[in-house]
Protein backbone atom coordinates (compact mmCIF):
# COMPACT_ATOMS: atom_id res chain seq x y z
CA UNK A 1 0.00 0.00 0.00
CA UNK A 2 1.46 3.36 -1.00
CA UNK A 3 2.28 5.75 1.81
CA UNK A 4 0.04 8.82 1.83
CA UNK A 5 1.88 12.12 2.10
CA UNK A 6 0.88 15.71 2.61
CA UNK A 7 0.28 18.04 -0.32
CA UNK A 8 2.90 20.80 -0.27
CA UNK A 9 2.90 24.02 -2.29
CA UNK A 10 6.00 26.21 -2.24
CA UNK A 11 5.14 29.92 -2.37
CA UNK A 12 6.48 31.57 -5.52
CA UNK A 13 7.13 35.26 -6.00
CA UNK A 14 9.10 37.43 -8.41
CA UNK A 15 10.52 39.12 -5.33
CA UNK A 16 12.04 35.79 -4.22
CA UNK A 17 13.04 34.05 -7.45
CA UNK A 18 15.45 31.67 -5.74
CA UNK A 19 13.16 30.47 -2.95
CA UNK A 20 12.94 26.70 -3.48
CA UNK A 21 13.41 24.87 -0.17
CA UNK A 22 13.59 21.10 0.01
CA UNK A 23 10.77 19.84 2.23
CA UNK A 24 9.92 16.18 2.87
CA UNK A 25 6.13 15.93 2.57
CA UNK A 26 6.12 12.48 4.19
CA UNK A 27 7.03 14.04 7.54
CA UNK A 28 3.73 15.88 7.89
CA UNK A 29 0.17 14.78 8.71
CA UNK A 30 -1.28 12.92 5.73
CA UNK A 31 -3.95 14.45 3.50
CA UNK A 32 -3.19 17.97 4.66
CA UNK A 33 -2.60 20.84 2.25
CA UNK A 34 0.33 23.03 3.25
CA UNK A 35 1.98 26.15 1.87
CA UNK A 36 5.69 26.75 2.40
CA UNK A 37 6.64 30.42 2.79
CA UNK A 38 9.99 32.11 3.28
CA UNK A 39 10.63 32.66 6.99
CA UNK A 40 8.95 35.84 8.19
CA UNK A 41 11.12 38.69 9.50
CA UNK A 42 9.94 41.06 12.26
CA UNK A 43 12.10 44.16 12.72
CA UNK A 44 10.32 45.28 15.91
CA UNK A 45 9.92 42.97 18.89
CA UNK A 46 10.47 43.25 22.62
CA UNK A 47 12.05 40.13 24.16
CA UNK A 48 12.49 41.75 27.60
CA UNK A 49 15.81 40.09 28.48
CA UNK A 50 17.96 41.09 30.23
CA UNK A 51 16.11 42.96 32.95
CA UNK A 52 12.43 42.08 32.62
CA UNK A 53 12.25 38.30 32.40
CA UNK A 54 8.99 38.28 34.38
CA UNK A 55 7.37 39.67 31.19
CA UNK A 56 9.15 37.52 28.58
CA UNK A 57 12.43 35.72 28.02
CA UNK A 58 14.45 35.36 24.87
CA UNK A 59 13.53 31.66 24.90
CA UNK A 60 9.76 32.18 25.23
CA UNK A 61 9.71 35.13 22.85
CA UNK A 62 11.59 33.32 20.12
CA UNK A 63 9.47 30.19 20.52
CA UNK A 64 6.43 32.42 20.03
CA UNK A 65 8.15 33.87 16.97
CA UNK A 66 8.74 30.39 15.54
CA UNK A 67 5.08 29.52 16.09
CA UNK A 68 4.14 32.63 14.18
CA UNK A 69 6.36 31.67 11.23
CA UNK A 70 9.19 34.07 12.04
CA UNK A 71 12.77 32.92 11.55
CA UNK A 72 14.29 36.35 12.16
CA UNK A 73 13.42 39.04 14.72
CA UNK A 74 15.04 42.33 15.70
CA UNK A 75 15.01 42.97 19.45
CA UNK A 76 14.43 46.47 20.79
CA UNK A 77 16.82 47.95 23.38
CA UNK A 78 14.54 49.08 26.22
CA UNK A 79 16.16 46.57 28.57
CA UNK A 80 18.14 46.61 31.81
CA UNK A 81 20.93 47.26 31.21
CA UNK A 82 20.12 49.19 28.06
CA UNK A 83 22.47 48.04 25.28
CA UNK A 84 24.20 51.41 24.98
CA UNK A 85 27.80 50.10 25.12
CA UNK A 86 29.60 46.91 24.04
CA UNK A 87 29.67 45.73 27.65
CA UNK A 88 25.93 46.13 28.17
CA UNK A 89 25.16 44.67 24.74
CA UNK A 90 27.26 41.59 25.55
CA UNK A 91 24.82 40.55 28.29
CA UNK A 92 22.01 40.38 25.74
CA UNK A 93 24.14 38.66 23.10
CA UNK A 94 25.13 35.92 25.56
CA UNK A 95 21.48 35.10 26.33
CA UNK A 96 20.60 35.13 22.63
CA UNK A 97 23.41 32.71 21.85
CA UNK A 98 22.30 30.39 24.65
CA UNK A 99 18.50 30.47 24.40
CA UNK A 100 17.18 31.79 21.07
CA UNK A 101 15.03 29.45 18.95
CA UNK A 102 15.25 31.75 15.90
CA UNK A 103 17.78 34.34 14.74
CA UNK A 104 17.76 37.47 16.90
CA UNK A 105 19.33 40.75 15.80
CA UNK A 106 19.56 43.27 18.65
CA UNK A 107 19.24 47.01 18.30
CA UNK A 108 21.71 49.30 20.00
CA UNK A 109 20.36 52.33 21.83
CA UNK A 110 20.76 55.78 20.30
CA UNK A 111 21.38 57.47 23.65
CA UNK A 112 22.82 56.35 26.98
CA UNK A 113 20.11 54.54 28.96
CA UNK A 114 17.64 55.84 26.34
CA UNK A 115 17.51 59.10 28.28
CA UNK A 116 18.18 61.34 25.30
CA UNK A 117 20.97 63.22 27.04
CA UNK A 118 24.14 61.92 25.34
CA UNK A 119 24.89 59.53 22.54
CA UNK A 120 25.48 55.86 23.25
CA UNK A 121 28.67 54.18 22.02
CA UNK A 122 27.39 53.70 18.49
CA UNK A 123 30.74 52.83 16.94
CA UNK A 124 31.55 50.32 19.68
CA UNK A 125 28.28 48.45 19.12
CA UNK A 126 27.95 48.81 15.35
CA UNK A 127 29.27 45.40 14.29
CA UNK A 128 26.90 43.54 16.64
CA UNK A 129 23.62 45.44 16.18
CA UNK A 130 21.13 45.61 13.33
CA UNK A 131 20.44 49.34 13.74
CA UNK A 132 20.08 52.02 16.41
CA UNK A 133 16.85 52.97 18.21
CA UNK A 134 15.62 54.45 21.46
CA UNK A 135 12.35 52.58 21.00
CA UNK A 136 9.79 53.29 23.68
CA UNK A 137 11.02 56.87 23.82
CA UNK A 138 11.35 59.57 21.22
CA UNK A 139 14.62 61.46 20.90
CA UNK A 140 13.38 64.90 21.93
CA UNK A 141 16.44 66.96 20.99
CA UNK A 142 16.88 67.88 17.34
CA UNK A 143 20.62 68.36 17.86
CA UNK A 144 20.92 64.92 19.45
CA UNK A 145 19.07 63.27 16.58
CA UNK A 146 21.19 65.10 14.01
CA UNK A 147 24.38 63.91 15.72
CA UNK A 148 23.03 60.36 15.91
CA UNK A 149 22.15 60.37 12.22
CA UNK A 150 25.58 61.64 11.25
CA UNK A 151 27.30 58.91 13.26
CA UNK A 152 24.93 56.22 12.00
CA UNK A 153 25.58 57.26 8.41
CA UNK A 154 29.34 57.00 8.95
CA UNK A 155 28.81 53.49 10.35
CA UNK A 156 26.42 52.45 7.52
CA UNK A 157 23.64 51.85 10.02
CA UNK A 158 19.95 52.72 10.11
CA UNK A 159 18.33 55.00 12.68
CA UNK A 160 14.96 53.42 13.58
CA UNK A 161 12.90 56.04 15.36
CA UNK A 162 10.08 55.84 17.87
CA UNK A 163 8.51 59.18 16.98
CA UNK A 164 6.80 60.79 19.94
CA UNK A 165 6.88 64.40 21.11
CA UNK A 166 6.58 64.28 24.89
CA UNK A 167 5.41 67.89 25.07
CA UNK A 168 2.24 66.94 23.19
CA UNK A 169 1.23 63.88 25.20
CA UNK A 170 -0.59 65.72 28.02
CA UNK A 171 -1.21 62.57 30.03
CA UNK A 172 -3.03 60.79 27.21
CA UNK A 173 -3.21 57.02 26.91
CA UNK A 174 -5.59 56.30 23.99
CA UNK A 175 -6.24 58.17 20.74
CA UNK A 176 -7.65 61.65 21.12
CA UNK A 177 -10.83 60.84 19.22
CA UNK A 178 -14.48 60.01 19.57
CA UNK A 179 -14.04 57.08 21.95
CA UNK A 180 -11.86 59.10 24.35
CA UNK A 181 -14.38 61.93 24.39
CA UNK A 182 -17.37 59.64 24.81
CA UNK A 183 -15.82 57.69 27.71
CA UNK A 184 -13.95 60.45 29.51
CA UNK A 185 -10.42 59.28 28.65
CA UNK A 186 -7.36 61.47 28.08
CA UNK A 187 -6.29 61.36 24.46
CA UNK A 188 -2.95 61.19 22.64
CA UNK A 189 -3.07 63.59 19.70
CA UNK A 190 -1.88 62.52 16.25
CA UNK A 191 0.53 65.46 16.12
CA UNK A 192 2.65 63.86 18.86
CA UNK A 193 3.60 61.23 16.25
CA UNK A 194 3.72 63.05 12.95
CA UNK A 195 5.50 66.19 14.18
CA UNK A 196 8.71 64.30 15.11
CA UNK A 197 8.51 62.41 11.80
CA UNK A 198 8.38 65.75 10.00
CA UNK A 199 11.48 66.88 11.92
CA UNK A 200 13.38 63.66 11.31
CA UNK A 201 12.63 63.66 7.59
CA UNK A 202 14.27 67.05 7.39
CA UNK A 203 17.27 65.76 9.33
CA UNK A 204 17.53 62.63 7.19
CA UNK A 205 17.47 64.82 4.11
CA UNK A 206 20.20 67.01 5.61
CA UNK A 207 22.48 64.18 6.81
CA UNK A 208 21.83 61.48 4.23
CA UNK A 209 21.20 58.96 6.99
CA UNK A 210 19.19 55.81 6.34
CA UNK A 211 16.05 56.43 8.40
CA UNK A 212 13.27 54.03 9.42
CA UNK A 213 10.06 55.06 11.17
CA UNK A 214 8.65 52.60 13.69
CA UNK A 215 4.94 51.73 14.10
CA UNK A 216 3.24 54.56 12.21
CA UNK A 217 -0.44 55.00 13.01
CA UNK A 218 -1.71 58.30 11.57
CA UNK A 219 -2.80 59.54 8.16
CA UNK A 220 -0.45 62.52 8.48
CA UNK A 221 2.50 60.16 9.01
CA UNK A 222 1.62 58.29 5.82
CA UNK A 223 1.39 61.53 3.84
CA UNK A 224 4.71 62.84 5.15
CA UNK A 225 6.55 59.62 4.37
CA UNK A 226 4.97 59.35 0.92
CA UNK A 227 6.16 62.88 0.12
CA UNK A 228 9.64 62.22 1.51
CA UNK A 229 10.03 59.13 -0.66
CA UNK A 230 9.06 61.10 -3.74
CA UNK A 231 11.74 63.65 -2.83
CA UNK A 232 14.42 60.96 -2.60
CA UNK A 233 14.87 60.74 1.19
CA UNK A 234 16.36 57.42 2.32
CA UNK A 235 13.32 56.50 4.40
CA UNK A 236 11.27 53.39 5.14
CA UNK A 237 8.53 52.70 7.65
CA UNK A 238 6.51 49.98 9.31
CA UNK A 239 3.06 49.65 10.78
CA UNK A 240 1.55 46.95 12.98
CA UNK A 241 -1.18 44.40 12.26
CA UNK A 242 -3.45 46.01 14.86
CA UNK A 243 -3.30 49.44 13.17
CA UNK A 244 -4.37 47.89 9.87
CA UNK A 245 -7.17 45.75 11.28
CA UNK A 246 -8.56 47.79 14.20
CA UNK A 247 -9.36 51.38 15.06
CA UNK A 248 -10.84 53.35 17.95
CA UNK A 249 -14.29 51.96 17.17
CA UNK A 250 -13.03 48.55 18.31
CA UNK A 251 -11.84 49.78 21.71
CA UNK A 252 -13.03 48.12 24.89
CA UNK A 253 -12.40 49.04 28.51
CA UNK A 254 -9.62 46.49 28.72
CA UNK A 255 -5.82 46.74 28.87
CA UNK A 256 -5.47 44.40 25.90
CA UNK A 257 -6.54 47.33 23.70
CA UNK A 258 -3.85 49.68 25.03
CA UNK A 259 -0.70 50.18 22.99
CA UNK A 260 1.59 53.02 21.99
CA UNK A 261 0.89 54.53 19.54
CA UNK A 262 -2.80 53.93 20.21
CA UNK A 263 -5.48 52.62 17.88
CA UNK A 264 -6.44 55.67 15.85
CA UNK A 265 -9.50 56.69 13.84
CA UNK A 266 -11.13 54.83 10.97
CA UNK A 267 -9.70 57.47 8.62
CA UNK A 268 -6.20 56.79 9.92
CA UNK A 269 -6.63 53.03 9.42
CA UNK A 270 -7.86 53.60 5.86
CA UNK A 271 -4.84 55.81 5.16
CA UNK A 272 -2.53 53.05 6.41
CA UNK A 273 -4.19 50.57 4.06
CA UNK A 274 -3.68 53.03 1.20
CA UNK A 275 -0.05 53.31 2.26
CA UNK A 276 0.28 49.54 2.09
CA UNK A 277 -1.28 49.48 -1.37
CA UNK A 278 0.91 52.18 -2.91
CA UNK A 279 4.17 51.10 -1.29
CA UNK A 280 4.53 54.02 1.13
CA UNK A 281 4.51 51.52 4.00
CA UNK A 282 7.33 49.06 3.43
CA UNK A 283 6.72 46.37 6.03
CA UNK A 284 4.53 45.07 8.82
CA UNK A 285 6.13 44.59 12.25
CA UNK A 286 4.29 43.34 15.31
CA UNK A 287 5.81 45.56 18.03
CA UNK A 288 5.38 42.40 20.17
CA UNK A 289 5.38 43.91 23.68
CA UNK A 290 4.62 41.39 26.44
CA UNK A 291 3.72 42.42 29.99
CA UNK A 292 2.64 40.51 33.06
CA UNK A 293 -1.05 39.77 33.57
CA UNK A 294 -1.12 42.20 36.50
CA UNK A 295 0.33 45.03 34.39
CA UNK A 296 -2.36 44.54 31.74
CA UNK A 297 -5.34 44.12 34.11
CA UNK A 298 -5.77 47.79 35.03
CA UNK A 299 -8.03 49.01 32.22
CA UNK A 300 -7.24 51.52 29.53
CA UNK A 301 -6.01 54.24 31.82
CA UNK A 302 -3.63 52.39 34.11
CA UNK A 303 -2.48 49.29 32.20
CA UNK A 304 1.00 49.20 30.69
CA UNK A 305 1.29 50.10 27.01
CA UNK A 306 1.79 47.12 24.70
CA UNK A 307 0.26 43.96 23.26
CA UNK A 308 1.69 40.70 21.94
CA UNK A 309 1.52 39.84 18.26
CA UNK A 310 4.02 37.26 17.04
CA UNK A 311 1.62 34.32 17.19
CA UNK A 312 -1.38 36.06 15.63
CA UNK A 313 0.10 38.40 12.99
CA UNK A 314 0.04 36.21 9.91
CA UNK A 315 -3.33 34.48 10.55
CA UNK A 316 -5.02 37.80 11.36
CA UNK A 317 -3.62 39.57 8.30
CA UNK A 318 -4.23 36.62 5.99
CA UNK A 319 -7.83 36.28 7.15
CA UNK A 320 -8.79 39.96 7.24
CA UNK A 321 -6.77 41.35 4.34
CA UNK A 322 -5.91 38.54 1.92
CA UNK A 323 -9.06 36.42 2.07
CA UNK A 324 -11.18 39.56 1.80
CA UNK A 325 -9.28 40.73 -1.28
CA UNK A 326 -7.78 43.89 0.24
CA UNK A 327 -4.23 42.75 -0.64
CA UNK A 328 -2.76 39.72 -2.35
CA UNK A 329 -0.93 36.92 -0.58
CA UNK A 330 2.21 37.90 -2.49
CA UNK A 331 1.92 41.44 -1.12
CA UNK A 332 1.57 40.15 2.44
CA UNK A 333 4.70 38.01 2.10
CA UNK A 334 6.60 40.99 0.71
CA UNK A 335 5.54 43.01 3.76
CA UNK A 336 6.39 40.25 6.27
CA UNK A 337 9.39 38.49 4.73
CA UNK A 338 10.91 40.26 1.74
CA UNK A 339 10.97 44.00 2.41
CA UNK A 340 12.19 43.81 6.04
CA UNK A 341 15.18 41.72 4.92
CA UNK A 342 15.92 44.01 2.00
CA UNK A 343 15.96 47.16 4.13
CA UNK A 344 17.85 45.78 7.13
CA UNK A 345 20.19 43.44 5.24
CA UNK A 346 18.92 40.26 6.86
CA UNK A 347 19.60 37.13 4.77
CA UNK A 348 16.98 34.46 4.21
CA UNK A 349 19.29 31.46 3.94
CA UNK A 350 17.61 28.11 4.51
CA UNK A 351 14.67 29.59 6.39
CA UNK A 352 11.06 28.74 5.74
CA UNK A 353 7.75 28.21 7.49
CA UNK A 354 4.92 25.83 6.62
CA UNK A 355 1.21 26.61 7.08
CA UNK A 356 -2.15 25.00 6.51
CA UNK A 357 -4.12 27.97 5.21
CA UNK A 358 -7.43 26.11 5.27
CA UNK A 359 -7.28 25.27 8.96
CA UNK A 360 -8.95 27.68 11.38
CA UNK A 361 -7.68 28.55 14.83
CA UNK A 362 -9.51 30.46 17.55
CA UNK A 363 -7.19 32.80 19.42
CA UNK A 364 -6.80 31.66 23.03
CA UNK A 365 -4.07 33.66 24.80
CA UNK A 366 -3.64 30.90 27.39
CA UNK A 367 -2.28 28.72 24.60
CA UNK A 368 0.38 31.26 23.61
CA UNK A 369 4.03 30.28 23.91
CA UNK A 370 4.75 33.91 24.75
CA UNK A 371 4.54 34.81 28.44
CA UNK A 372 2.50 37.84 27.37
CA UNK A 373 -1.21 37.15 26.93
CA UNK A 374 -2.67 40.59 26.09
CA UNK A 375 -4.09 40.63 22.57
CA UNK A 376 -7.06 42.51 21.11
CA UNK A 377 -7.75 39.44 18.94
CA UNK A 378 -8.64 37.10 21.82
CA UNK A 379 -11.60 34.91 20.88
CA UNK A 380 -11.41 35.64 17.15
CA UNK A 381 -11.15 32.80 14.63
CA UNK A 382 -8.56 33.08 11.86
CA UNK A 383 -7.47 30.98 8.93
CA UNK A 384 -3.93 29.64 8.99
CA UNK A 385 -2.08 27.32 11.33
CA UNK A 386 1.69 27.06 11.47
CA UNK A 387 2.98 23.49 11.42
CA UNK A 388 6.71 24.07 11.17
CA UNK A 389 9.35 26.79 11.15
CA UNK A 390 12.75 25.76 9.80
CA UNK A 391 16.04 27.58 10.13
CA UNK A 392 19.35 26.19 8.91
CA UNK A 393 19.64 22.66 10.23
CA UNK A 394 16.90 22.81 12.85
CA UNK A 395 13.13 22.84 12.84
CA UNK A 396 10.54 23.83 15.39
CA UNK A 397 7.41 21.72 14.86
CA UNK A 398 3.86 22.44 15.99
CA UNK A 399 2.13 19.11 15.29
Helices and strands as residue ranges (DSSP letters): E 7-10, G 14-16, G 25-27, E 33-38, E 40-46, H 58-67, E 70-75, H 86-99, E 103-106, G 112-114, H 122-125, G 126-128, H 142-154, E 159-161, G 166-168, E 174-175, H 178-183, E 187-188, H 191-207, E 211-213, H 219-230, E 235-239, H 241-245, G 248-250, G 255-257, H 266-278, E 283-284, E 288-289, H 299-302, H 313-317, I 318-322, H 329-333, I 334-338, H 339-344, E 351-362, G 365-367, E 381-391, E 394-397
